[in-house]
Amino acid sequence: MSMKTQLLNKIADRSAVAGVVGLGYVGLPLALEFARAGFKVIGFDVSKRVVEQLNNGVSHIQDVSSADLAEVVKKGLFVATDDPSRIKEMDAVSIAVPTPLVKTRDPDMSYVVAATETIVKHARPGMLVVLESTTYPGTTRELMQPKLEAAGLTIGKDVFLAFSPERVDPGNPTWHTKNTPKVVGGISPACTEVATALYASCLDTIVPVKSPETAELVKLLENTFRSVNIGLVNEMAIVCDKLGVDVWEVIDAAATKPFGFMKFTPGPGIGGHCIPLDPHYLAWKMRTLNYKTRFIDLASEINSDMPRVVVDKVAAALNRAKKSVNGSKVLVLGVAYKKNIDDMRESPALDVMRLLEELGAHVDYHDPFVPSFTEDGHAFTGVALTDDVLKNSDAVVIVTDHDTVDYQRVVDLAQVVIDARNATKGLKATQGKVVPLSTTRELVGA
Ligand SMILES: NC(=O)c1ccc[n+]([C@@H]2O[C@H](COP(=O)([O-])OP(=O)(O)OC[C@H]3O[C@@H](n4cnc5c(N)ncnc54)[C@H](O)[C@@H]3O)[C@@H](O)[C@H]2O)c1
């Protein structure tokens, strides 16, 4: 019987051991789906702390409850390990390690290379390897395939290699790992078939595509699409400010068009592990082919300038009160990169805080999801949102609009509120108390 048939049979009767390498925001929810589908799951991570915590049934990922994790640990369906030799027990290995950028905005492939090399050391015939980490087109074929082949394994015959992008949206109550369609592209038709069979056993919808390059590019198109459209509405916010028009009203009214328009909202900039980084993987790859991706560069330029736009609004608001930024107390409200989650990676709040501090402001922050964090070796601890903190701050800047904050109370008590998220929409406020991203000119006779 061929390796492919053996593996397909093991997937069908759930005797296959599903492996996940990298147990973070992407890997842990995926591991749980495999376990729920009846597979025995081994999760490998280089972090001893993460491994110990998970084996004790404690989840470090907001979207995975400790109760759900503890249940699969107790049933013996999930075990975490930092012992790489256990990779040889895995029939399928899904890789979800970080793909950050280096300082020059080129891809940092060190985690994918390290994970691949570890897997290759323990690879054996009859294994499926799937890369899930977001990356540039060509990674699976050019970087991973040669390493597996150098170990004497023939792709499509002995081992099966594919790319399948993860689309998890942390904090999204509707769309999660199980019900979000999953794109799969293998090196050969046999690779696509085996990878499709694995994911179809635990996820609702699988979308097979012709090649790993297609699947790699699908993810980059999705996130470039978001980056470019956010860049467009951020520029529209600047345009509206200069015209004295309310950008939120423009967007909401445009969104009443039942076709041909998709709503994106402006803000203080973009954050997270995906949208600020992923498009640069494509830009980098295209630079190697002597092509400049202009939309990506332009969107990145506009989006990364938004913290400065917000800080200019703070300076102007303080100026109207005859105060300078230098020496003023500024409270940043919300520091996670988006609402209702605790993820600080690439958060625009970090830039807002840094720019304010550079101008001499005394900056405090409050975030119900982020009690403390460390950035560049500097430790920050949040303050409680007391009446005194709100009253005594010269300005309050809403950078992230978590739902649990009472914004009417913020507006009532604060001296001035700079609202980069439209969190104060529809609230009662005295004239000039709330400064939106685009300031509406007062209408004659209004
Ligand atoms: N976070 C998201 O919302 C999201 C969504 C879609 C895709 N992605 C992509 O998925 C990938 C993983 O992102 P994440 O957010 O889950 O990262 P993460 O930092 O939350 O988790 C990565 C895990 O990998 C572990 N790790 C690092 N090197 C390792 C190695 N050599 N072997 C084993 N484990 C290793 C780390 O210890 C960590 O626990 C990235 O490419 C990211 O772009 C992320």
The ligand as an SDF file (V2000), in Angstrom:
LIG
                    3D

 44 48  0  0  0  0  0  0  0  0999 V2000
   -1.9390   35.8990   15.3640 N   0  0  0  0  0  0  0  0  0  0  0  0
   -2.7590   35.9320   14.3420 C   0  0  0  0  0  0  0  0  0  0  0  0
   -3.8080   36.5120   14.4080 O   0  0  0  0  0  0  0  0  0  0  0  0
   -2.4100   35.2330   13.0320 C   0  0  0  0  0  0  0  0  0  0  0  0
   -3.4180   35.0340   12.0910 C   0  0  0  0  0  0  0  0  0  0  0  0
   -3.1220   34.3910   10.9110 C   0  0  0  0  0  0  0  0  0  0  0  0
   -1.8160   33.9630   10.6590 C   0  0  0  0  0  0  0  0  0  0  0  0
   -0.8330   34.1790   11.5790 N   0  0  0  0  0  0  0  0  0  0  0  0
    0.5050   33.6830   11.2780 C   0  0  0  0  0  0  0  0  0  0  0  0
    0.7320   32.4810   12.0060 O   0  0  0  0  0  0  0  0  0  0  0  0
    2.1010   32.4050   12.4080 C   0  0  0  0  0  0  0  0  0  0  0  0
    2.2040   32.2190   13.9080 C   0  0  0  0  0  0  0  0  0  0  0  0
    1.6740   33.3730   14.5330 O   0  0  0  0  0  0  0  0  0  0  0  0
    1.1710   33.3770   16.0400 P   0  0  0  0  0  0  0  0  0  0  0  0
    0.4120   34.6520   16.2060 O   0  0  0  0  0  0  0  0  0  0  0  0
    0.4840   32.0770   16.3590 O   0  0  0  0  0  0  0  0  0  0  0  0
    2.5720   33.4370   16.8070 O   0  0  0  0  0  0  0  0  0  0  0  0
    2.8290   33.2650   18.3910 P   0  0  0  0  0  0  0  0  0  0  0  0
    4.0230   34.0760   18.6990 O   0  0  0  0  0  0  0  0  0  0  0  0
    1.5540   33.4750   19.1610 O   0  0  0  0  0  0  0  0  0  0  0  0
    3.1900   31.7180   18.5440 O   0  0  0  0  0  0  0  0  0  0  0  0
    4.3250   31.1370   17.9730 C   0  0  0  0  0  0  0  0  0  0  0  0
    4.8210   30.0250   18.8670 C   0  0  0  0  0  0  0  0  0  0  0  0
    5.8820   29.3810   18.1800 O   0  0  0  0  0  0  0  0  0  0  0  0
    6.8700   29.0050   19.1130 C   0  0  0  0  0  0  0  0  0  0  0  0
    8.1190   28.7770   18.3960 N   0  0  0  0  0  0  0  0  0  0  0  0
    9.0190   29.6630   17.9310 C   0  0  0  0  0  0  0  0  0  0  0  0
   10.0150   29.0330   17.2830 N   0  0  0  0  0  0  0  0  0  0  0  0
    9.7410   27.7080   17.3420 C   0  0  0  0  0  0  0  0  0  0  0  0
   10.3810   26.5410   16.8380 C   0  0  0  0  0  0  0  0  0  0  0  0
   11.5060   26.6160   16.1410 N   0  0  0  0  0  0  0  0  0  0  0  0
    9.8230   25.3470   17.1020 N   0  0  0  0  0  0  0  0  0  0  0  0
    8.6580   25.2720   17.8000 C   0  0  0  0  0  0  0  0  0  0  0  0
    8.0010   26.3370   18.2970 N   0  0  0  0  0  0  0  0  0  0  0  0
    8.5280   27.5340   18.0480 C   0  0  0  0  0  0  0  0  0  0  0  0
    6.8970   30.1780   20.0850 C   0  0  0  0  0  0  0  0  0  0  0  0
    7.4660   29.7980   21.3210 O   0  0  0  0  0  0  0  0  0  0  0  0
    5.3950   30.5030   20.1970 C   0  0  0  0  0  0  0  0  0  0  0  0
    4.7850   29.8180   21.2580 O   0  0  0  0  0  0  0  0  0  0  0  0
    2.7720   33.6720   11.8880 C   0  0  0  0  0  0  0  0  0  0  0  0
    3.3380   33.4180   10.6320 O   0  0  0  0  0  0  0  0  0  0  0  0
    1.6050   34.6220   11.7150 C   0  0  0  0  0  0  0  0  0  0  0  0
    1.8490   35.5900   10.7060 O   0  0  0  0  0  0  0  0  0  0  0  0
   -1.1140   34.7900   12.7760 C   0  0  0  0  0  0  0  0  0  0  0  0
  1  2  1  0
  2  3  2  0
  2  4  1  0
  4  5  1  0
  4 44  2  0
  5  6  2  0
  6  7  1  0
  7  8  2  0
  8  9  1  0
  8 44  1  0
  9 10  1  0
  9 42  1  0
 10 11  1  0
 11 12  1  0
 11 40  1  0
 12 13  1  0
 13 14  1  0
 14 15  2  0
 14 16  1  0
 14 17  1  0
 17 18  1  0
 18 19  2  0
 18 20  1  0
 18 21  1  0
 21 22  1  0
 22 23  1  0
 23 24  1  0
 23 38  1  0
 24 25  1  0
 25 26  1  0
 25 36  1  0
 26 27  1  0
 26 35  1  0
 27 28  2  0
 28 29  1  0
 29 30  1  0
 29 35  2  0
 30 31  1  0
 30 32  2  0
 32 33  1  0
 33 34  2  0
 34 35  1  0
 36 37  1  0
 36 38  1  0
 38 39  1  0
 40 41  1  0
 40 42  1  0
 42 43  1  0
M  CHG  2   8   1  16  -1
M  END
$$$$
